[in-house]
């Protein structure tokens, strides 16, 4: 996956899988159709690229005090905000958003580890071939 566009499509697919799983597992999260899911994925990607780094910077003391749990709260707030902005994507409460953000995070972690392990296997150097010996030599 060296091509940036394919890498972006894979990331969007993993995010879409995470949001779809969250909608199936967490009560209070639902989406209307595939088009709505696409809009949610694009908006979440935009928020994660633009807003999340700023929020992490401004809330760094809170994140350090909570030993990283603050990052999950930020993810939940972004998830909840997308639920307020996109018609057809419903997030009932903060707790639903927190569960959805947790499922999306776990999905990203699992899929990224699977994709990296398959890349490592594909890029791993092949063992060298043993040198061939002429047939007329006898080893003792």
VENTA-V868740 format. One record per residue. OMEGA is omega in whole degrees, 0 to 359 (999 if undefined). D_CENTER is the distance of its C-alpha to the mean C-alpha in Angstrom with 1 decimal. Layout:
omega: {OMEGA OMEGA}
d_center: {D_CENTER D_CENTER}
//
This chain:
omega: {180 182 185 182 178 177 178 179 178 179 178 179 179 178 178 177 179 179 178 177 179 180 180 187 188 174 180 176 178 173 188 186 182 178 177 178 178 179 179 181 179 180 176 177 178 179 180 180 187 187 186 178 178 179 178 179 183 182 182 177 178 180 179 179 181 178 174 180 178 178 178 177 178 177 180 179 176 178 179 180 176 177 178 186 187 176 182 175 186 171 191 186 177 182 173 178 178 177 178 178 178 179 178 179 180 177 178 180 182 182 178 178 177 180 178 181 178 176 180 179 181 183 182 179 180 180 181 178 177 180 179 181 175 184 186 179 180 178 179 999}
d_center: {15.5 17.6 17.9 15.8 15.9 14.7 11.8 11.0 11.7 9.4 6.3 8.1 8.8 5.6 5.3 9.0 9.0 7.4 10.0 12.6 12.4 12.8 15.7 17.3 17.1 17.7 21.1 21.2 18.2 19.1 18.9 21.8 20.8 18.5 19.6 18.6 15.1 15.0 16.3 13.9 10.9 13.0 14.1 10.9 9.9 13.5 13.5 10.6 12.5 16.0 16.5 14.1 15.8 19.1 18.5 17.5 20.6 22.9 21.8 21.8 24.9 23.4 20.3 22.6 25.0 22.4 21.0 17.5 17.5 17.9 14.3 13.4 16.4 15.3 11.9 14.3 16.7 14.5 13.5 17.3 18.3 16.5 18.3 21.5 21.2 20.3 23.1 22.3 19.1 20.5 19.3 22.4 22.2 20.4 20.1 18.4 15.9 15.5 14.9 12.5 10.4 10.8 9.8 6.5 6.0 7.6 6.0 2.8 6.1 8.2 7.0 6.8 10.1 11.5 11.1 12.6 15.3 16.3 16.5 18.6 20.8 21.4 22.2 24.2 27.9 30.3 33.1 36.3 39.0 42.0 45.0 47.4 50.9 53.9 55.6 59.0 58.0 58.4 56.3 58.1}
//
